[in-house]
Amino acid sequence: MKTFVINLKRSQERRKHIEGQLSTLGIQFEIIDAVDGSELSEETINNFKNIRKAAYPKKDRRAWDVSDGVIGCALSHLKAYQEIINRDIEISIILEDDAALSKGLLKLYDPLLINRIKNIHNLDILQLAAVKQHFAYLPQLKYRGRQKIAEGM
C-alpha cells in the first residue's frame, strides 16, 4: 500500500519526526509537499471560505471562517487525493507530518482488513482522526460516525 506524508518544506523537524516513526515501523513512504496557507492568495482564501459558507449556511461562523493554515492543510489533502487519482492508486494512506504513530497502524496494511472495511462499510475514504462531523471539508460525503474497524481502532 502506498503511503503519503503531507509536509511543509519549511517544517524539517516535523519531517524528521514522522520519518523516524515510519522507519521504526518499516513503512516506506513518499512526501507530498504541503500547500503553505501563509502563501495563499486572497482570492484562493475567499473562494475556499465561500464554498464552506455555501455548504454550511446555517452553521455558526466557525464552520467556515477557518485559518489560512487550515485551508492550506485541506488543499494539501486534495493535492494528495489528486496524486492518487493521477497515478491510479487503488488504496493508500495519507498521513500528516504531526501524526503520532503506533504499531496499530500496521493493521491498516493488512489487505484482508482493508477489503473487509471497504466491503462492509462501502467507503471511499476512511479518516482516522479526532475531527467532528461539522468540521468535515467535503459536506457531500456522508459521515458515518465513529466505528470500531479492528482491535484498537
Residue pairs with C-beta under 8 A, 6 or more apart in sequence:
1 91
1 92
1 93
1 108
1 109
1 111
1 114
2 30
2 84
2 89
2 91
2 92
2 93
3 22
3 27
3 28
3 29
3 30
3 92
3 93
3 94
3 95
4 29
4 30
4 31
4 32
4 80
4 83
4 84
4 92
4 93
4 94
4 95
5 15
5 18
5 19
5 22
5 29
5 30
5 31
5 32
5 94
5 95
5 96
5 97
6 32
6 34
6 73
6 76
6 77
6 80
6 94
6 95
6 96
6 97
7 14
7 15
7 18
7 31
7 32
7 33
7 34
7 97
8 14
8 33
8 34
8 36
8 97
9 33
9 34
9 36
10 36
11 34
11 97
14 97
14 98
15 31
15 97
17 97
17 98
18 95
18 97
18 98
18 99
18 101
19 29
21 99
21 100
21 101
22 28
22 29
22 101
25 101
25 103
25 105
25 106
27 105
27 106
27 109
29 95
32 76
32 79
32 80
32 83
32 94
34 72
34 73
34 76
34 79
34 97
35 72
35 73
35 75
35 76
35 79
36 72
37 67
37 68
37 69
37 70
37 71
37 72
37 73
37 75
38 68
38 69
38 72
40 68
40 71
40 72
40 75
44 71
45 68
45 71
48 66
48 71
48 74
48 75
49 64
49 65
49 66
49 71
52 63
52 64
52 66
53 64
55 64
55 139
56 63
56 64
56 134
56 139
59 134
63 134
63 135
73 96
74 137
77 94
77 137
80 94
81 94
83 89
84 92
91 114
93 108
95 101
104 152
104 153
107 113
107 150
107 151
107 152
107 153
108 114
108 153
113 149
113 150
117 123
117 126
117 149
121 144
121 147
121 149
123 144
125 141
126 149
128 153
133 143
133 145
136 143
